[in-house]
Amino acid sequence: MEVVFHAIGVMVTLLNALTFLALRRRIAVAFPKHAGRITLGVGLVYWPLLFPGLFLAVGGPSGLMSMRDQLPLAIGIAGMAFQLAVWFYGGFLLIVGTPAAFLDTWRRLRRLAHRDQTGTALEREIIDDSRRRALTRAALAVPAAFVATAAGGALASRQEPVVRRIRLPVAKDMTQLHGLTIAQVSDVHVGSYMDAQRLDLIREAINSLGADYHVVTGDLLDNHIDQMEESQRFLRGLKPRVGKFMCAGNHEYIAGREVGTPAILKGLRESGVDLIIDESRRLTHGGAHFYMLGIDYPAQATLQRATDRTTDQSLDAALANVRDDGAPRVLLSHHPKTFLQARHRAIDLMLAGHTHGGQIVVGRVGDWALTPVLPFEHYHNGFYEWQGRRLYVNAGAGGWMPVRVNCPPEITVVEFVPA
């Protein structure tokens, strides 16, 4: 695994270098008289800000985590934001630059083929070069826009969580459940650009909602047992009116690689949260009741989970003691892809996280959220419904990349309403 991360770091650094070379060529065209000085100035900003890739290439994941832990938070966020901007600019060049290069070559060949003896071709060449400089200068607004967007996204990732409200219809005669609320937070990632001050802000934002129940849908820790103390402080500080529940995410298991999964689960439960894994709880509320269920994270070869069940087996285990009495059923599952199996069972609402909503959202067309995650996960951002089965994917409060564009940190509030 260490070798893989080193290789990723080397690849990232190589791509950064290729992007810089492409940028240098454009500067040479746009400002031929001052290209050297401008390139030097850009390089003095460019390379120091791309230290995350260098740390990963040299030190692997431990190098990247050391960078994150040792450097001031603002510098770490700036470096990651700038790296994201470079990635997107490199992708832009690949998508747009390749056909443009072919077109430019074709035009040059045509000019050579139609060269005449009057010097007209030379005049065209001069005119074309002038036009090319003007267009290249204008095109340099693109990398500037990517940097500005990434910087704005870094600031947006630090804003107070927004509150998204959804409604869960329940039977009209279950009047005691009408108005019941559940506040969901997900993917806090304690230790990953999540300092104590911001953790307190998120906790107070949830508490201020006055919800009956609080649920944490996984990835409270980021990757190490050292983050347990702050995670416990966060959980103990949650003050719902009735109770708080949690399901396990993949990062809880990543944090358990050195100390063992049981130690992580024990530490979480000691904080007072009810950690539900392949189980259900019958919760009485004002004389009526509903069911809270939780399932394990899907099987993954590199993770030692709490169980060895498949997702279907986890769902069957969670539903084993749930009576068919018409009471609402709310399922906690960290990974939204488990909805593909859950939607075929009697589940009224599934609450998930994991994807951080894509973190960068450029729009939505029906169920299709236009984010970098869309090619990999259809169910990954917001509300979905399939034949009466509902899913809500929380966009997360933290993240492994401290940049959010049109996808702010989020707390979800579910309200039970008459059907």
C-alpha positions as CSV (number, residue, x, y, z in Angstrom):
1,M,0.0,0.0,0.0
2,E,2.9,2.4,0.8
3,V,4.3,1.7,-2.7
4,V,1.0,2.6,-4.3
5,F,0.9,6.0,-2.5
6,H,4.5,6.8,-3.4
7,A,3.6,6.0,-7.0
8,I,0.6,8.3,-6.8
9,G,2.7,11.1,-5.4
10,V,5.3,10.7,-8.2
11,M,2.5,10.7,-10.8
12,V,0.9,13.8,-9.3
13,T,4.3,15.6,-9.3
14,L,4.9,14.5,-12.9
15,L,1.5,15.9,-14.0
16,N,2.2,19.1,-12.1
17,A,5.5,19.4,-14.1
18,L,3.8,18.8,-17.4
19,T,1.1,21.4,-16.6
20,F,3.8,23.9,-15.7
21,L,5.6,23.3,-19.0
22,A,2.3,23.9,-20.9
23,L,1.8,27.1,-18.9
24,R,5.3,28.2,-19.6
25,R,4.8,27.7,-23.4
26,R,1.7,29.9,-23.3
27,I,3.5,32.6,-21.3
28,A,6.2,32.6,-24.0
29,V,3.7,33.1,-26.7
30,A,1.7,35.7,-24.9
31,F,4.6,37.8,-23.5
32,P,7.7,37.0,-25.7
33,K,9.7,40.0,-24.4
34,H,9.2,39.3,-20.7
35,A,8.6,35.5,-20.7
36,G,11.6,34.6,-18.6
37,R,10.8,36.9,-15.7
38,I,7.1,36.1,-15.8
39,T,7.8,32.3,-15.8
40,L,10.2,32.7,-12.9
41,G,7.6,34.6,-10.9
42,V,4.9,32.0,-11.6
43,G,7.3,29.2,-10.7
44,L,8.2,30.8,-7.4
45,V,4.5,30.6,-6.5
46,Y,3.6,27.4,-8.4
47,W,6.1,24.9,-7.0
48,P,6.0,25.9,-3.3
49,L,2.3,25.7,-3.2
50,L,2.4,22.2,-4.7
51,F,4.1,20.7,-1.7
52,P,1.3,18.1,-1.1
53,G,2.3,16.1,-4.1
54,L,6.0,16.3,-3.2
55,F,5.3,15.1,0.4
56,L,3.2,12.2,-1.0
57,A,5.9,11.3,-3.5
58,V,8.7,11.3,-0.9
59,G,7.0,10.2,2.3
60,G,3.9,8.3,1.1
61,P,0.7,8.6,3.2
62,S,2.7,9.2,6.4
63,G,4.5,12.1,4.7
64,L,1.2,13.6,3.6
65,M,-0.4,13.2,7.0
66,S,2.8,14.6,8.7
67,M,2.5,17.7,6.4
68,R,-1.1,18.1,7.3
69,D,-0.5,17.7,11.1
70,Q,2.7,19.9,11.3
71,L,2.0,22.8,9.0
72,P,-0.4,25.6,10.0
73,L,-3.9,24.7,8.9
74,A,-4.2,27.7,6.5
75,I,-1.0,26.7,4.6
76,G,-2.2,23.1,4.3
77,I,-5.6,24.2,3.0
78,A,-3.9,26.6,0.5
79,G,-1.6,23.9,-0.8
80,M,-4.4,21.4,-1.3
81,A,-6.7,24.0,-3.0
82,F,-3.9,25.1,-5.4
83,Q,-3.2,21.4,-6.2
84,L,-6.9,21.0,-7.1
85,A,-6.7,24.1,-9.3
86,V,-3.7,22.6,-11.1
87,W,-5.4,19.3,-11.6
88,F,-8.4,21.0,-13.2
89,Y,-6.3,23.2,-15.4
90,G,-4.3,20.2,-16.5
91,G,-7.5,18.4,-17.4
92,F,-8.7,21.5,-19.2
93,L,-5.6,21.6,-21.3
94,L,-5.9,17.9,-22.1
95,I,-9.5,18.2,-23.2
96,V,-9.2,21.5,-25.1
97,G,-5.5,21.7,-26.0
98,T,-5.3,18.4,-27.9
99,P,-7.8,19.2,-30.7
100,A,-6.5,22.8,-30.8
101,A,-2.9,21.5,-31.4
102,F,-4.1,19.3,-34.3
103,L,-6.0,22.3,-35.7
104,D,-3.0,24.6,-35.4
105,T,-0.8,22.0,-37.2
106,W,-3.4,21.7,-40.0
107,R,-3.5,25.5,-40.5
108,R,0.3,25.7,-40.6
109,L,0.4,23.0,-43.3
110,R,-2.2,24.8,-45.3
111,R,-0.3,28.0,-45.2
112,L,2.9,26.3,-46.4
113,A,1.0,24.6,-49.2
114,H,-0.5,28.0,-50.4
115,R,2.7,30.0,-50.1
116,D,3.1,32.4,-53.1
117,Q,5.9,34.6,-54.3
118,T,4.4,38.0,-53.4
119,G,5.1,37.7,-49.7
120,T,1.4,37.4,-48.8
121,A,2.0,34.3,-46.8
122,L,4.6,36.2,-44.7
123,E,2.1,39.0,-44.1
124,R,-0.5,36.4,-43.0
125,E,2.1,34.8,-40.7
126,I,2.7,38.2,-39.0
127,I,-1.0,38.9,-38.6
128,D,-1.6,35.4,-37.3
129,D,1.2,35.7,-34.7
130,S,-0.3,38.9,-33.4
131,R,-3.7,37.4,-33.2
132,R,-2.2,34.3,-31.5
133,R,-0.6,36.4,-28.8
134,A,-3.8,38.2,-28.1
135,L,-5.8,35.0,-27.9
136,T,-3.1,33.3,-25.7
137,R,-3.2,36.3,-23.3
138,A,-6.9,36.0,-23.1
139,A,-6.6,32.2,-22.5
140,L,-4.4,32.8,-19.5
141,A,-7.6,33.9,-17.7
142,V,-8.5,30.2,-17.5
143,P,-5.8,29.1,-15.0
144,A,-6.5,32.3,-13.1
145,A,-10.1,31.4,-12.9
146,F,-9.3,27.9,-11.7
147,V,-7.1,29.3,-8.9
148,A,-9.8,31.8,-7.9
149,T,-12.4,29.1,-7.9
150,A,-10.3,26.8,-5.8
151,A,-9.5,29.7,-3.3
152,G,-13.2,30.4,-3.0
153,G,-13.9,26.7,-2.5
154,A,-11.3,26.6,0.2
155,L,-13.1,29.4,2.0
156,A,-16.5,27.8,1.4
157,S,-15.3,24.5,3.0
158,R,-14.8,26.4,6.3
159,Q,-18.2,28.0,6.4
160,E,-20.8,27.1,8.9
161,P,-22.8,24.0,7.8
162,V,-26.0,24.7,5.9
163,V,-29.2,22.9,7.0
164,R,-31.0,20.8,4.4
165,R,-34.6,19.8,5.5
166,I,-36.4,16.8,4.1
167,R,-39.8,15.4,5.1
168,L,-40.7,11.8,5.7
169,P,-44.4,11.0,5.4
170,V,-45.8,8.7,8.1
171,A,-49.3,7.4,8.6
172,K,-51.8,10.0,9.6
173,D,-53.0,8.1,12.6
174,M,-49.5,8.1,14.1
175,T,-50.0,11.5,15.4
176,Q,-47.4,11.1,18.2
177,L,-44.7,10.9,15.5
178,H,-45.7,14.0,13.6
179,G,-43.1,16.7,14.0
180,L,-40.4,14.3,15.3
181,T,-37.0,15.3,13.9
182,I,-33.7,13.6,13.2
183,A,-30.5,15.7,12.6
184,Q,-27.9,13.9,10.5
185,V,-24.2,14.7,10.2
186,S,-21.7,12.7,8.2
187,D,-18.0,12.5,7.2
188,V,-16.7,14.9,9.8
189,H,-13.2,13.4,9.3
190,V,-11.7,14.4,12.6
191,G,-8.0,15.1,12.0
192,S,-8.3,15.9,8.3
193,Y,-8.4,19.7,8.2
194,M,-10.8,19.5,11.1
195,D,-9.4,21.4,14.1
196,A,-11.0,21.6,17.5
197,Q,-12.5,25.0,16.9
198,R,-14.3,23.9,13.7
199,L,-15.4,20.7,15.4
200,D,-17.1,22.8,18.1
201,L,-18.7,24.9,15.5
202,I,-20.3,21.9,13.8
203,R,-21.4,20.4,17.1
204,E,-23.0,23.6,18.2
205,A,-24.8,24.0,14.8
206,I,-26.4,20.6,15.3
207,N,-27.3,21.2,18.9
208,S,-28.9,24.5,18.0
209,L,-31.5,22.7,15.9
210,G,-33.2,21.1,18.9
211,A,-33.7,17.8,17.1
212,D,-35.1,14.7,18.9
213,Y,-32.4,12.4,17.6
214,H,-28.9,12.9,16.3
215,V,-27.4,10.4,13.8
216,V,-23.8,10.2,12.6
217,T,-23.5,8.2,9.3
218,G,-19.8,7.2,9.5
219,D,-16.3,8.6,8.9
220,L,-16.2,10.5,12.2
221,L,-12.6,9.6,12.5
222,D,-10.2,10.1,9.6
223,N,-7.4,7.5,9.8
224,H,-5.8,7.1,13.2
225,I,-6.6,6.1,16.8
226,D,-5.1,9.4,17.9
227,Q,-8.3,11.1,16.6
228,M,-10.5,9.1,19.0
229,E,-10.2,11.6,21.9
230,E,-11.6,14.5,19.8
231,S,-14.2,12.2,18.2
232,Q,-15.4,11.2,21.7
233,R,-15.5,14.8,22.8
234,F,-17.6,15.6,19.7
235,L,-20.0,12.7,20.4
236,R,-20.4,13.5,24.1
237,G,-21.1,17.1,23.2
238,L,-24.1,16.2,21.0
239,K,-27.3,17.1,22.9
240,P,-30.4,15.7,21.2
241,R,-33.7,15.7,23.1
242,V,-33.8,11.9,23.1
243,G,-30.9,9.9,21.7
244,K,-27.9,9.7,19.4
245,F,-27.0,6.9,17.0
246,M,-24.2,6.1,14.6
247,C,-23.2,3.6,11.8
248,A,-19.6,2.7,10.9
249,G,-17.9,4.2,7.8
250,N,-14.8,2.9,6.0
251,H,-12.6,5.5,7.8
252,E,-13.5,4.0,11.2
253,Y,-12.0,0.8,10.0
254,I,-9.0,2.6,8.4
255,A,-8.3,4.1,11.9
256,G,-8.5,0.6,13.3
257,R,-5.7,-0.9,11.1
258,E,-3.0,-0.5,13.8
259,V,-5.0,-1.1,17.0
260,G,-7.8,-3.4,15.7
261,T,-11.4,-2.7,14.8
262,P,-12.8,-3.7,18.3
263,A,-10.7,-0.9,19.9
264,I,-12.3,1.7,17.6
265,L,-15.8,0.4,18.1
266,K,-15.3,0.3,21.9
267,G,-14.0,3.8,21.9
268,L,-17.0,5.1,20.0
269,R,-19.5,3.4,22.2
270,E,-17.8,4.7,25.3
271,S,-18.8,8.2,24.2
272,G,-22.4,7.5,24.7
273,V,-23.5,7.0,21.1
274,D,-25.5,3.9,20.1
275,L,-23.4,2.4,17.4
276,I,-25.7,0.2,15.3
277,I,-24.1,-2.4,13.0
278,D,-26.5,-4.9,11.4
279,E,-29.1,-4.3,14.1
280,S,-32.3,-2.3,14.7
281,R,-33.7,-0.3,17.6
282,R,-37.4,0.1,18.4
283,L,-37.7,3.7,19.6
284,T,-40.9,4.8,21.4
285,H,-41.9,8.4,21.0
286,G,-45.0,9.7,22.7
287,G,-46.8,6.4,22.8
288,A,-46.0,5.5,19.1
289,H,-42.8,4.0,17.8
290,F,-40.4,3.8,14.8
291,Y,-37.4,1.7,13.9
292,M,-33.8,2.9,13.6
293,L,-31.6,0.4,11.7
294,G,-27.9,0.5,10.9
295,I,-25.7,-1.7,8.6
296,D,-22.0,-2.3,8.3
297,Y,-19.9,-0.8,5.6
298,P,-19.8,-2.9,2.4
299,A,-17.1,-5.6,2.2
300,Q,-13.6,-4.3,1.1
301,A,-10.5,-6.4,0.9
302,T,-8.3,-3.9,2.7
303,L,-10.6,-3.3,5.7
304,Q,-11.2,-5.4,8.8
305,R,-14.9,-4.7,9.4
306,A,-17.1,-5.5,12.4
307,T,-18.8,-8.3,10.5
308,D,-18.0,-10.5,7.5
309,R,-21.5,-10.2,6.0
310,T,-22.4,-9.1,2.5
311,T,-24.7,-6.1,2.2
312,D,-27.7,-8.3,1.6
313,Q,-26.9,-10.3,4.7
314,S,-26.4,-7.1,6.7
315,L,-29.8,-5.8,5.6
316,D,-31.5,-9.1,6.5
317,A,-29.8,-9.1,9.9
318,A,-30.9,-5.5,10.6
319,L,-34.5,-6.3,9.6
320,A,-34.6,-9.6,11.5
321,N,-36.3,-8.1,14.6
322,V,-38.4,-5.4,12.9
323,R,-42.1,-6.1,13.1
324,D,-44.3,-5.5,10.1
325,D,-46.5,-3.1,12.1
326,G,-46.5,-0.1,9.8
327,A,-44.1,1.9,11.9
328,P,-41.5,4.0,9.9
329,R,-38.1,2.5,9.3
330,V,-35.0,4.7,9.0
331,L,-31.8,3.0,7.9
332,L,-28.3,4.3,8.6
333,S,-25.7,3.2,6.0
334,H,-22.5,5.0,5.3
335,H,-22.1,4.1,1.6
336,P,-25.1,5.2,-0.5
337,K,-24.5,2.4,-3.0
338,T,-26.1,0.0,-0.5
339,F,-29.4,1.6,-1.5
340,L,-29.3,-0.6,-4.6
341,Q,-30.1,-3.5,-2.2
342,A,-32.0,-1.6,0.5
343,R,-34.5,-0.2,-2.0
344,H,-35.8,-3.7,-2.5
345,R,-36.7,-4.0,1.2
346,A,-39.3,-2.3,3.4
347,I,-37.2,0.7,4.2
348,D,-38.9,4.1,4.3
349,L,-35.7,6.3,4.4
350,M,-32.0,5.5,4.2
351,L,-29.5,8.1,5.4
352,A,-26.0,7.9,3.9
353,G,-22.8,9.9,3.4
354,H,-19.4,8.8,2.1
355,T,-19.2,10.8,-1.1
356,H,-19.2,14.3,0.4
357,G,-21.8,15.2,-2.2
358,G,-19.0,15.3,-4.8
359,Q,-17.6,18.5,-3.1
360,I,-17.7,20.3,-6.5
361,V,-21.2,20.6,-8.0
362,V,-21.8,22.4,-11.3
363,G,-25.6,21.6,-11.5
364,R,-28.2,18.9,-11.3
365,V,-30.4,17.4,-14.0
366,G,-33.1,15.4,-12.2
367,D,-31.3,12.7,-10.3
368,W,-28.0,13.4,-12.0
369,A,-25.9,15.6,-9.8
370,L,-23.1,17.0,-12.0
371,T,-20.0,16.4,-9.9
372,P,-16.6,14.5,-10.2
373,V,-18.2,11.6,-8.4
374,L,-21.0,11.0,-11.0
375,P,-19.0,8.7,-13.3
376,F,-18.5,6.4,-10.3
377,E,-21.7,6.7,-8.1
378,H,-25.2,7.6,-9.3
379,Y,-26.6,7.9,-5.8
380,H,-24.1,10.4,-4.2
381,N,-25.7,13.8,-3.7
382,G,-29.0,14.8,-2.0
383,F,-32.4,13.3,-2.3
384,Y,-33.4,10.3,-4.3
385,E,-36.6,8.2,-4.5
386,W,-37.2,4.8,-6.1
387,Q,-40.7,3.3,-6.1
388,G,-41.5,4.9,-2.7
389,R,-38.1,4.1,-1.1
390,R,-36.2,7.2,-0.2
391,L,-32.5,8.0,0.1
392,Y,-30.8,11.1,1.3
393,V,-27.0,11.4,0.9
394,N,-25.5,14.0,3.2
395,A,-22.8,16.2,1.7
396,G,-20.6,15.8,4.8
397,A,-19.2,18.3,7.3
398,G,-15.5,17.7,6.6
399,G,-13.5,16.2,3.7
400,W,-10.2,14.8,2.5
401,M,-9.9,17.8,0.1
402,P,-10.6,21.1,1.8
403,V,-12.4,22.6,-1.2
404,R,-16.1,22.9,-1.8
405,V,-17.8,24.6,-4.7
406,N,-21.6,24.9,-4.7
407,C,-21.6,22.0,-2.1
408,P,-21.2,23.5,1.4
409,P,-20.8,21.5,4.6
410,E,-24.2,20.1,5.5
411,I,-26.5,19.0,8.3
412,T,-29.6,17.2,7.3
413,V,-32.9,17.5,9.3
414,V,-35.5,14.8,8.7
415,E,-39.0,15.7,9.9
416,F,-41.8,13.2,10.2
417,V,-45.0,14.6,8.7
418,P,-48.5,13.2,8.0
419,A,-48.7,11.2,4.8
